[in-house]
Amino acid sequence: MERASANRLLLAAAVLASGAFSTVRAQTPPAATQAAQPASSSSKLSKDDLTAFAKVQIAIGVAHDSVDAEMALPGNKKNEVQKQLQDKLQTQVDEILHHAGMTEQDYRAKTFVVSTDPDARKSYDEIVAKLTGVPTPGQLPPANAVVGNLPAGAVGVHIGHVVNSFNDTPNMMGLLPLATAEANVAAQHALLAARAPTNLDQMKLHAGHVIHAIDPTIVTSGPGRGYGLKKAATGVATHIELAAKAPGASQNVILHSNHIATSSRNTVQRADSMLALAKLVQAATSVDEAAKLVSQMASLAPQLMAGADMNHDGRITWEEGGLQTAQDHVQLMLQGEPKPSGK
């Protein structure tokens, strides 16, 4: 049960980091959302406000878990059943908001603040951790900041490429922080596309942004970093495996490198699925056709970070993980390395 709560927290963190939520009515016009955003500021979100918002978000996460499990059952794959389950989820979300005394506009405004204000986000994460009993998922620090103890020699060089800096990335970012940044952009725009199910042009626009974030060689301009999630996540797997194969690699490095590489390649596979769907969205000729594809694409978006419980056993293991799992195992690996002599 604790691990299931952890999975929900990872999912909430990944979606929140993307700057968009799929749980509030997609039919709400974008203009209404934009109008709601400036109305709130971090100074207006007291601890009580953040606590109420966190409780709502946790409850919505539980509702998602339950309905997602139903949607994944083989007998529920028909379009009409999937639609019924989506409607069921929306009804549950409406009830959660109603019982919390929170309007959709207020929910969106709070979401915007917590997604964009670092102080509000930090407080929110602390509150969620206390409410759930699950520690806030680890976050890699910015590029060029060493995490833990980098081993000496080629082992440390390759790990450094993953966590700190790589020579062909924008601003020489580490491959894993860059993959995370691109994943967040892809997830954000997949969810933005899902919020416009009656607007074919908007769905195609955001599908293009998803493609750009995943593979900018296909769509060359957009809101991503211009490197691409697939290239960055593949680079993570390549360099962490080079670290494990380098002379002097410890058993600790070898063990966690396998976990990091597997989770990174899982993300590449999920990104490929999203990429294929985004291309189909761009080729769609009707709103209904595009909306069905966008719904599938948006359902994959949180998995880029959180991974997915593929065998439905109530937990996400490193075999099923995403970039958050890769981050967690980088930290475990480096924490397990001995401190350099003299320190």
C-alpha positions in Angstrom: 0.0 0.0 0.0 2.9 2.4 0.8 4.4 1.7 -2.6 1.1 2.4 -4.3 1.0 5.7 -2.5 4.5 6.4 -3.7 3.5 5.6 -7.2 0.6 8.1 -7.0 3.0 10.7 -5.6 5.5 10.2 -8.4 2.6 10.5 -10.9 1.3 13.7 -9.3 4.8 15.2 -9.2 5.5 14.3 -12.9 2.2 15.8 -14.1 2.6 18.9 -11.8 6.0 19.5 -13.2 4.6 19.5 -16.7 2.5 22.5 -15.9 -0.8 21.0 -16.9 -3.5 18.6 -15.5 -5.8 16.3 -17.4 -8.3 15.9 -14.5 -10.3 19.1 -14.9 -12.8 19.4 -17.7 -11.0 19.5 -21.1 -14.0 21.6 -22.4 -13.0 24.6 -20.3 -11.9 27.2 -22.8 -8.2 28.1 -22.7 -9.0 31.7 -22.3 -10.8 31.0 -19.1 -7.7 29.2 -17.8 -5.5 32.1 -18.8 -7.8 34.5 -17.1 -7.7 32.4 -13.9 -3.9 32.3 -13.7 -3.0 35.9 -13.0 -5.7 36.1 -10.3 -3.5 34.0 -7.9 -0.1 34.6 -6.6 2.1 32.7 -4.1 1.3 35.3 -1.5 -2.4 34.4 -1.7 -1.7 30.7 -1.2 -1.5 30.2 2.6 -0.5 26.9 4.2 -4.2 26.1 4.6 -4.8 26.9 0.9 -1.9 24.6 -0.1 -3.1 21.9 2.2 -6.6 21.9 0.8 -5.2 21.8 -2.7 -2.9 19.0 -1.9 -5.8 16.9 -0.4 -7.8 17.5 -3.6 -4.8 16.5 -5.8 -4.2 13.3 -3.7 -7.9 12.4 -3.9 -7.8 12.9 -7.7 -4.7 10.7 -7.9 -6.5 7.9 -6.1 -9.5 8.2 -8.5 -7.1 8.1 -11.4 -5.4 5.0 -10.0 -8.7 3.2 -9.7 -10.1 4.2 -13.1 -6.7 3.7 -14.9 -6.6 0.1 -13.6 -10.1 -0.5 -15.0 -9.2 1.0 -18.3 -6.1 -1.3 -18.6 -8.2 -4.5 -18.2 -8.3 -6.5 -21.5 -12.1 -6.6 -21.4 -12.4 -2.8 -21.2 -10.5 -1.9 -24.3 -13.6 -1.1 -26.4 -14.0 2.6 -27.3 -17.4 2.9 -25.7 -16.2 1.3 -22.4 -13.1 3.6 -22.3 -15.5 6.6 -22.8 -17.7 5.4 -20.0 -14.7 5.0 -17.7 -13.4 8.5 -18.7 -16.8 9.9 -17.8 -16.8 8.0 -14.5 -13.4 9.6 -13.7 -14.7 13.1 -14.6 -17.7 12.6 -12.3 -15.4 11.6 -9.5 -13.2 14.6 -10.0 -16.3 16.9 -10.1 -17.4 15.4 -6.8 -14.0 15.8 -5.2 -13.9 19.5 -6.2 -17.5 20.0 -5.0 -16.9 18.5 -1.6 -13.7 20.5 -1.2 -15.6 23.7 -2.0 -13.3 24.4 -4.9 -14.4 25.5 -8.3 -12.6 24.4 -11.5 -11.3 28.0 -12.0 -9.9 28.0 -8.5 -8.3 24.6 -9.0 -6.7 25.8 -12.2 -5.4 29.0 -10.6 -3.9 27.0 -7.7 -2.4 24.6 -10.2 -0.8 27.4 -12.1 0.8 28.9 -8.9 2.1 25.6 -7.6 3.4 24.7 -11.1 5.3 28.0 -11.6 6.3 29.3 -8.2 9.2 27.5 -6.7 8.4 28.4 -3.1 4.8 27.4 -3.4 5.9 24.1 -5.1 8.3 23.4 -2.3 5.7 23.9 0.4 3.2 21.9 -1.6 5.6 18.9 -1.9 6.3 19.0 1.8 2.6 19.0 2.6 1.9 16.1 0.2 4.8 14.1 1.8 3.3 14.7 5.3 -0.2 13.8 4.2 0.8 10.6 2.4 3.7 9.5 4.5 5.8 9.2 1.3 9.0 11.3 0.9 9.0 13.8 -1.9 10.5 12.2 -5.1 14.1 13.1 -5.5 15.1 15.8 -8.0 18.4 16.0 -9.7 20.1 19.4 -9.2 20.9 21.8 -12.1 23.6 21.0 -14.6 27.2 21.2 -13.4 26.2 20.4 -9.8 27.8 17.1 -8.6 25.4 14.7 -6.9 27.1 12.5 -4.3 30.5 11.1 -5.0 31.6 10.7 -8.6 34.1 7.7 -8.8 37.5 8.3 -10.2 38.5 7.6 -13.8 36.3 6.7 -16.8 33.6 5.5 -14.4 33.1 9.0 -13.0 33.5 10.6 -16.4 30.6 8.7 -17.9 28.4 9.2 -14.8 29.2 12.9 -15.0 27.9 13.0 -18.5 24.6 11.6 -17.2 24.1 13.9 -14.2 26.2 17.0 -14.7 27.4 17.9 -18.2 27.7 16.6 -21.7 29.5 18.4 -24.5 26.8 18.4 -27.2 23.8 19.3 -25.1 22.2 22.8 -24.8 24.3 24.7 -22.2 26.2 21.5 -21.7 23.5 20.1 -19.5 23.7 16.6 -18.1 21.9 14.0 -20.2 19.4 13.0 -17.5 18.4 16.6 -16.4 18.0 17.4 -20.2 15.9 14.2 -20.8 13.7 15.3 -17.8 13.2 18.8 -19.2 12.2 17.5 -22.6 9.9 14.9 -21.1 8.1 17.6 -19.1 7.6 19.6 -22.3 6.2 16.6 -24.2 3.9 15.7 -21.3 2.7 19.3 -21.0 1.8 19.7 -24.6 0.1 16.2 -24.8 -2.1 17.3 -21.9 -2.7 20.7 -23.5 -3.8 18.9 -26.7 -6.3 16.9 -24.5 -7.8 20.1 -23.2 -8.9 21.0 -26.8 -10.8 18.0 -27.9 -13.1 20.0 -30.2 -10.4 22.1 -31.8 -8.5 20.2 -34.6 -6.0 23.0 -35.2 -5.1 23.2 -31.5 -4.7 19.5 -31.2 -2.4 19.4 -34.2 -0.4 22.4 -32.9 0.3 20.7 -29.6 1.0 17.4 -31.3 3.7 19.2 -33.2 5.1 20.5 -29.9 5.2 16.9 -28.5 7.0 15.7 -31.6 9.6 18.6 -31.3 10.3 17.8 -27.6 10.7 14.1 -28.4 12.6 14.3 -31.7 13.4 17.8 -33.1 14.8 16.3 -36.3 11.1 15.7 -37.3 9.6 19.0 -36.2 12.5 21.5 -35.9 10.9 24.3 -34.0 8.9 24.3 -30.8 9.0 24.8 -27.0 11.6 22.1 -26.3 15.3 22.4 -25.8 16.1 21.3 -29.4 17.9 18.1 -28.4 15.1 15.7 -28.0 13.9 13.3 -25.3 14.8 10.2 -27.3 18.3 11.3 -27.9 18.9 12.4 -24.3 17.3 9.3 -22.7 19.2 7.1 -25.1 22.4 8.9 -24.1 21.6 8.3 -20.5 21.4 4.6 -21.1 24.6 4.5 -23.2 26.8 6.4 -20.8 25.6 4.8 -17.7 26.3 1.4 -19.3 29.8 2.7 -20.3 30.4 3.6 -16.7 29.4 0.1 -15.6 31.8 -1.4 -18.1 34.7 0.9 -17.4 37.7 -0.4 -15.4 37.3 -0.1 -11.7 33.5 0.1 -11.7 32.1 -1.0 -8.3 29.4 -3.6 -7.9 27.2 -0.7 -6.7 27.7 1.2 -10.0 27.1 -2.0 -12.0 23.9 -2.8 -10.2 22.3 0.7 -10.4 23.5 1.3 -13.9 21.3 -1.6 -15.1 18.3 0.0 -13.3 19.0 3.4 -14.8 19.6 2.2 -18.3 16.4 0.1 -18.2 14.2 2.9 -17.0 15.7 5.2 -19.5 15.1 2.8 -22.4 11.5 2.3 -21.1 11.1 6.1 -21.5 12.4 5.9 -25.1 9.8 3.2 -25.9 7.0 5.3 -24.4 8.3 8.4 -26.2 8.2 6.4 -29.5 4.5 5.5 -28.8 3.7 9.1 -28.1 5.6 10.2 -31.2 3.6 7.8 -33.4 0.3 9.0 -32.0 1.3 12.7 -32.4 2.1 12.0 -36.1 -1.3 10.5 -36.5 -2.9 13.5 -34.8 -1.2 15.8 -37.3 -2.5 13.6 -40.2 -6.0 13.4 -38.8 -8.8 14.9 -40.9 -11.6 15.0 -38.3 -12.0 16.3 -34.7 -13.2 12.9 -33.5 -10.3 11.0 -35.0 -7.8 13.4 -33.6 -9.4 13.5 -30.1 -9.2 9.7 -29.7 -5.5 9.8 -30.6 -4.8 12.7 -28.3 -6.5 10.9 -25.4 -4.2 8.0 -25.9 -1.2 10.3 -26.2 -2.1 12.1 -23.0 -2.5 8.9 -21.1 1.1 8.1 -21.9 2.4 11.5 -20.9 2.8 10.9 -17.1 4.6 7.6 -17.8 7.6 9.4 -19.2 8.6 10.4 -15.7 6.6 8.0 -13.4 6.8 4.8 -15.4 3.8 2.4 -15.4 2.6 -0.6 -13.5 2.7 -2.9 -16.5 1.9 -6.1 -14.7 -0.8 -4.5 -12.5 0.7 -5.7 -9.2 0.2 -2.3 -7.5 3.8 -1.1 -7.8 6.2 0.3 -10.3 9.6 -1.4 -10.3 12.8 -0.4 -12.0 11.9 -2.8 -14.8 8.8 -0.6 -15.5 10.2 2.7 -14.4 10.6 6.0 -16.1 13.0 8.9 -15.7 12.0 9.4 -12.1 13.2 5.9 -11.4 16.4 6.6 -13.3 16.9 9.7 -11.1 16.3 7.8 -7.9 18.8 5.1 -8.8 21.4 7.7 -9.8 21.2 9.1 -6.3 21.2 5.7 -4.7 24.3 4.8 -6.8 26.3 7.9 -5.9 25.3 7.8 -2.2 26.7 4.2 -2.2 30.1 5.3 -3.5 32.9 5.8 -1.0 34.0 9.4 -0.3 37.3 10.4 -1.9 40.3 10.0 0.4 41.1 13.1 2.4 37.4 14.2 2.6 
